[in-house]
Amino acid sequence: MAVKYGPKVNRKKGVHFILRLHKAYRQCNIVYTMAKNKRTEEQKPRETEPHNENDGSQRESEEIFRIIFENSSTAIAIMEADTTISMVNNAYCELSGYSKEEIIGTSWTKLVFPDDLERIKEYNRRRFINPADAPNKYEFRFMARDGAIRHGLLSVSLIGSGKKIITSYLDITEQKRAEEALLHSEALLDTLIQTIPDLIWLKNTDGVFLSCNTMFERFFGAKKSEIIGKTDYDFIDRELADSFREYDRLAMAKGAPSNNEEWVTFNDDGHRALLDTIKTPMYNSEGKLIGILGIARDITERELSRQTLADRDARFRMELEMELAERRKSQMKLETSNILLTAILESSPNVIVFALDKNYRYLTFNKKHKEIMQLIWGKEITPGMSMLEIISNLADKEKARINFNRAFAGESFDLIEEYGDEALTRQYWQNFYSPIRSVDGEIIGITCYVLDISEQKRIEEALKQSELKYRTIVNSTSEAIFIFDPQTGSIIDCNQAASNMYGLTKEEFLRAKISDIGASNEDYIRGKILERIKAAIRSEDITYEWKGKRKNNEIFWSEVSLNESVIGGEERIIAVIRDVEERKKMETEILQREAELNELNAAKDKFFSIISHDLRSPFASIIGLAELMDDNFADLSTDKLHEYARSINKTAQSTYRLLENLLEWSRLQQGVIPFNPQPINLKEEFGTFDDSMVEIARKKSITLDVDIPEGLQVTADRNMLHSILRNLVTNAIKFTRQNGSVNVCARSKDGNIVLFTIKDTGIGMDSERISKLFRIDTNVSRPGTDGEASSGLGLILCKEFVEKQGGTIWVESGEGMGSIFYFTIPQG
């Protein structure tokens, strides 16, 4: 609120007066000029004429001017172009302290304050050149005879022929002092408002901002100049602005202060705060409502302390319940927050505010400070009293003096002080000191803002005890416990068991994310862990196995349980991790042995199946034919005997190949078959088919073709490679009809392997039969196109021998479309 000091000076009145005086002076000059001209004409040689009545008019005008000039209460002076003062009135002498005799004939420059002299001279120079270029009214400082420096408002006009100027002076010294006092008072008030850590603002009845302090600027993230003239809707979302406006209307309708608490976000740095807001309607002197004054105090720390204590206790209980739940595999509901700890946080702090000048005298203070000073020192304080004189205890006085002097030195700081008997409840106060600066930056006082933080201190102590209890229990368990952010995965806290399990320090964990402690963050990226986190947030019991990674890059199996919690008002996930590496090794070993046992059983079954069926059948055929020949030898023709002999030979050869495969497979299973890889020139080794395969193909009119480039080599076991090709080519012939073809091709691939291709035009296979090839535990045998026997053992041998060489084998086929078998061998 603007306050006016000193007399009100009507500057326009001085200007109007000098204009009237100038007009009178000009009229006198006109009469004087006319009279002068007349006297000149009279001096010409002619007869004397009677006295002219213009002489009387001149004397009358001069008398009028003299009366106005001398009796004016405004200081007036007439000056020559060379700065000489030619005429002054009594008011001018009274103002300057000089007599007319001392002033007239001297230069006006000796009365002007030196710092203003050059400026006034420049105005004067420009005025005589072109009056329009010089101001006809301005302020300056002049020196009276007693040495006093006074402020004046000067009005200037040219007169006569433009060689003289007439000036009038208004003394505005008292007004200037009043303005300086007002600025000083406003600086004090503004410093106090800007220093207080509360948000302060002023709106009119339409919700338009009229003023605000620095703290409020932080809330909107804008400067005061950007806020004034605008409304809440220009800075915050509509919903929040609507609520603010509604509270304004309630306060104005009530006609008294209203109070509410609300969470807001500061636009300057994005932090959230809980504000306790008081809105007070403002009225003018006529009782008319003119606006709303708002003051909001940040009570976030108090609220968060209360919430943190409750959350700590809740988290302690939850983790204790989780520990029990892990052991009995069931989840229990959390107990309610500790009533005693919550009750401690129900009171609000008392606030003390006071301001002192540089002599430690009170400039202002609030009611609470007055009550405290009365209570402690037994004295009632008033503005102007010295605070240090009221404090009677020398130690307290010296401590206060030190703190005050720090602020007077330009430092803004806060400190916590404690008072009270150890046997009683101690009181803690947080003092905020700041210097008060004038508009020129000069320190003219200090402010002190004091908060009673005793309750907060007690809560912090309770938090320490709760934290100690929580840490003791959490660190005593063998399971690793992590608390992390479900949105970012960032680890917020962990126990000692986590460091023991992973080999990382707590500081290293706090810089990591939960995915970083896994064997790979691939799962996290794909969203599997996030899905589990979402399930935990839905209060589902989530337990799963996960591969962890220790600091030394050792991978281990762990069992993870996730639970959702709210800690410090934020949603969090608590993960309990148990090392199950030894258990997983045992499970893996059991599964491996089980697979080996199943494979051995399948091999045994296959072996007995071949012996009982694939070997028995051909031997029975040979025996039957031999008995037939023996019983009917004399009756059989030569052709019939040749037919029986060829049949016995064909069956014997097939049985021999089966026995070869069976013996090789048996030796392979026993691990006694030798493995001797060596360089082999494929063209030289397999450039042609052996006679047995050629004969088999010839009987079915099948074309055999080999395509192997010169110089192509592999590194392989010669016997195994022969067995692989013999089995694959024999199979191709077996399942190809009359007049078909079989092609064997070898090519270098990627410079490090050789790709073999055995392609036939046979009967082919469907996808189901293909999926059962190369397996000991399935039976895919079927007769050839001419009824040739088949055991399926040859392909099993091929797979074993190819993989022994470090290669792979696979097939492409379709029903009735022939087959292509591929396998790879390292290139020599």
Secondary structure as the mmCIF struct_conf table of DSSP 4:
data_model
#
loop_
_struct_conf.conf_type_id
_struct_conf.id
_struct_conf.beg_label_comp_id
_struct_conf.beg_label_asym_id
_struct_conf.beg_label_seq_id
_struct_conf.end_label_comp_id
_struct_conf.end_label_asym_id
_struct_conf.end_label_seq_id
BEND BEND1 GLY A 6 GLY A 6
HELX_LH_PP_P HELX_LH_PP_P1 PRO A 7 VAL A 9
HELX_RH_AL_P HELX_RH_AL_P1 ARG A 11 GLU A 42
TURN_TY1_P TURN_TY1_P1 GLN A 43 GLN A 43
BEND BEND2 LYS A 44 ARG A 46
HELX_LH_PP_P HELX_LH_PP_P2 GLU A 47 ASN A 52
TURN_TY1_P TURN_TY1_P2 GLU A 53 GLU A 53
HELX_RH_AL_P HELX_RH_AL_P2 ASN A 54 ASN A 71
BEND BEND3 SER A 73 THR A 74
STRN STRN1 ALA A 75 GLU A 80
TURN_TY1_P TURN_TY1_P3 ALA A 81 ASP A 82
BEND BEND4 THR A 83 THR A 83
STRN STRN2 THR A 84 THR A 84
STRN STRN3 ILE A 85 VAL A 88
HELX_RH_AL_P HELX_RH_AL_P3 ASN A 90 SER A 96
BEND BEND5 GLY A 97 GLY A 97
HELX_RH_AL_P HELX_RH_AL_P4 LYS A 100 ILE A 103
TURN_TY1_P TURN_TY1_P4 ILE A 104 GLY A 105
BEND BEND6 THR A 106 THR A 106
STRN STRN4 SER A 107 SER A 107
HELX_RH_3T_P HELX_RH_3T_P1 TRP A 108 LEU A 111
STRN STRN5 VAL A 112 VAL A 112
HELX_RH_AL_P HELX_RH_AL_P5 PRO A 114 ILE A 129
HELX_RH_3T_P HELX_RH_3T_P2 PRO A 131 ASP A 133
BEND BEND7 ALA A 134 ALA A 134
BEND BEND8 ASN A 136 ASN A 136
STRN STRN6 LYS A 137 MET A 143
TURN_TY1_P TURN_TY1_P5 ARG A 145 ASP A 146
BEND BEND9 GLY A 147 GLY A 147
STRN STRN7 ILE A 149 ILE A 159
TURN_TY1_P TURN_TY1_P6 GLY A 160 LYS A 163
STRN STRN8 LYS A 164 ASP A 171
HELX_RH_AL_P HELX_RH_AL_P6 THR A 173 THR A 195
BEND BEND10 ILE A 196 ASP A 198
STRN STRN9 LEU A 199 ASN A 204
TURN_TY1_P TURN_TY1_P7 THR A 205 ASP A 206
BEND BEND11 GLY A 207 GLY A 207
STRN STRN10 PHE A 209 CYS A 212
HELX_RH_AL_P HELX_RH_AL_P7 THR A 214 PHE A 220
TURN_TY1_P TURN_TY1_P8 GLY A 221 GLY A 221
BEND BEND12 ALA A 222 ALA A 222
HELX_RH_AL_P HELX_RH_AL_P8 LYS A 224 ILE A 227
TURN_TY1_P TURN_TY1_P9 ILE A 228 GLY A 229
HELX_RH_3T_P HELX_RH_3T_P3 ASP A 232 ASP A 234
TURN_TY1_P TURN_TY1_P10 PHE A 235 PHE A 235
BEND BEND13 ILE A 236 ILE A 236
HELX_RH_AL_P HELX_RH_AL_P9 ARG A 238 LYS A 254
TURN_TY1_P TURN_TY1_P11 GLY A 255 GLY A 255
BEND BEND14 ALA A 256 ALA A 256
STRN STRN11 SER A 258 THR A 265
TURN_TY1_P TURN_TY1_P12 ASN A 267 ASP A 269
STRN STRN12 ARG A 272 TYR A 283
TURN_TY1_P TURN_TY1_P13 SER A 285 GLU A 286
BEND BEND15 GLY A 287 GLY A 287
STRN STRN13 LEU A 289 ASP A 298
HELX_RH_AL_P HELX_RH_AL_P10 THR A 300 ARG A 328
TURN_TY1_P TURN_TY1_P14 LYS A 329 LYS A 329
HELX_LH_PP_P HELX_LH_PP_P3 LYS A 333 ASN A 338
HELX_RH_AL_P HELX_RH_AL_P11 ILE A 339 ALA A 343
HELX_RH_3T_P HELX_RH_3T_P4 ILE A 344 GLU A 346
STRN STRN14 VAL A 351 ASP A 357
TURN_TY1_P TURN_TY1_P15 LYS A 358 ASN A 359
BEND BEND16 TYR A 360 TYR A 360
STRN STRN15 ARG A 361 ARG A 361
STRN STRN16 TYR A 362 PHE A 365
HELX_RH_AL_P HELX_RH_AL_P12 LYS A 367 TRP A 377
TURN_TY1_P TURN_TY1_P16 PRO A 383 GLY A 384
STRN STRN17 SER A 386 SER A 386
HELX_RH_AL_P HELX_RH_AL_P13 MET A 387 ILE A 390
HELX_RH_AL_P HELX_RH_AL_P14 LEU A 394 PHE A 408
TURN_TY1_P TURN_TY1_P17 ALA A 409 GLY A 410
STRN STRN18 PHE A 413 TYR A 419
BEND BEND17 GLY A 420 GLY A 420
TURN_TY1_P TURN_TY1_P18 GLU A 422 ALA A 423
BEND BEND18 LEU A 424 LEU A 424
STRN STRN19 GLN A 427 ARG A 437
TURN_TY1_P TURN_TY1_P19 VAL A 439 ASP A 440
BEND BEND19 GLY A 441 GLY A 441
STRN STRN20 ILE A 443 ASP A 452
HELX_RH_AL_P HELX_RH_AL_P15 SER A 454 SER A 476
BEND BEND20 THR A 477 GLU A 479
STRN STRN21 ALA A 480 PHE A 484
TURN_TY1_P TURN_TY1_P20 PRO A 486 THR A 488
STRN STRN22 SER A 490 SER A 490
STRN STRN23 ILE A 491 CYS A 494
HELX_RH_AL_P HELX_RH_AL_P16 GLN A 496 TYR A 502
HELX_RH_AL_P HELX_RH_AL_P17 LYS A 506 LEU A 510
TURN_TY1_P TURN_TY1_P21 ARG A 511 ARG A 511
BEND BEND21 ALA A 512 ALA A 512
STRN STRN24 LYS A 513 LYS A 513
HELX_RH_3T_P HELX_RH_3T_P5 ILE A 514 ILE A 517
STRN STRN25 GLY A 518 GLY A 518
BEND BEND22 ALA A 519 ALA A 519
TURN_TY1_P TURN_TY1_P22 ASN A 521 ASN A 521
HELX_RH_AL_P HELX_RH_AL_P18 GLU A 522 ARG A 526
TURN_TY1_P TURN_TY1_P23 GLY A 527 GLY A 527
HELX_RH_AL_P HELX_RH_AL_P19 LYS A 528 ILE A 537
TURN_TY1_P TURN_TY1_P24 ARG A 538 SER A 539
STRN STRN26 ILE A 542 LYS A 549
TURN_TY1_P TURN_TY1_P25 LYS A 551 ASN A 552
STRN STRN27 ILE A 555 ILE A 567
TURN_TY1_P TURN_TY1_P26 GLY A 568 GLY A 569
STRN STRN28 GLU A 570 ASP A 579
HELX_RH_AL_P HELX_RH_AL_P20 GLU A 581 SER A 609
HELX_RH_PI_P HELX_RH_PI_P1 ILE A 610 LEU A 615
HELX_RH_AL_P HELX_RH_AL_P21 ARG A 616 ASP A 631
BEND BEND23 ASN A 632 ASN A 632
HELX_RH_3T_P HELX_RH_3T_P6 PHE A 633 ASP A 635
HELX_RH_AL_P HELX_RH_AL_P22 THR A 638 GLN A 670
TURN_TY1_P TURN_TY1_P27 GLY A 671 GLY A 671
BEND BEND24 ILE A 673 ILE A 673
STRN STRN29 PRO A 677 ASN A 681
HELX_RH_AL_P HELX_RH_AL_P23 LEU A 682 PHE A 686
BEND BEND25 GLY A 687 THR A 688
HELX_RH_AL_P HELX_RH_AL_P24 ASP A 691 LYS A 699
TURN_TY1_P TURN_TY1_P28 LYS A 700 SER A 701
STRN STRN30 THR A 703 ASP A 707
TURN_TY1_P TURN_TY1_P29 GLU A 710 GLY A 711
STRN STRN31 GLN A 713 ASP A 717
HELX_RH_AL_P HELX_RH_AL_P25 ARG A 718 LYS A 734
TURN_TY1_P TURN_TY1_P30 PHE A 735 PHE A 735
BEND BEND26 THR A 736 THR A 736
TURN_TY1_P TURN_TY1_P31 GLN A 738 ASN A 739
STRN STRN32 SER A 741 LYS A 749
TURN_TY1_P TURN_TY1_P32 ASP A 750 ASN A 752
STRN STRN33 ILE A 753 ASP A 760
BEND BEND27 GLY A 762 GLY A 762
HELX_RH_AL_P HELX_RH_AL_P26 SER A 767 LYS A 772
TURN_TY1_P TURN_TY1_P33 LEU A 773 PHE A 774
TURN_TY1_P TURN_TY1_P34 ILE A 776 ASP A 777
BEND BEND28 THR A 778 THR A 778
TURN_TY1_P TURN_TY1_P35 THR A 785 ASP A 786
BEND BEND29 GLY A 792 GLY A 792
HELX_RH_AL_P HELX_RH_AL_P27 LEU A 793 LYS A 804
TURN_TY1_P TURN_TY1_P36 GLN A 805 GLY A 806
STRN STRN34 ILE A 809 SER A 813
TURN_TY1_P TURN_TY1_P37 GLU A 815 GLY A 816
BEND BEND30 MET A 817 MET A 817
STRN STRN35 SER A 819 PRO A 826
STRN STRN36 GLN A 827 GLN A 827
#
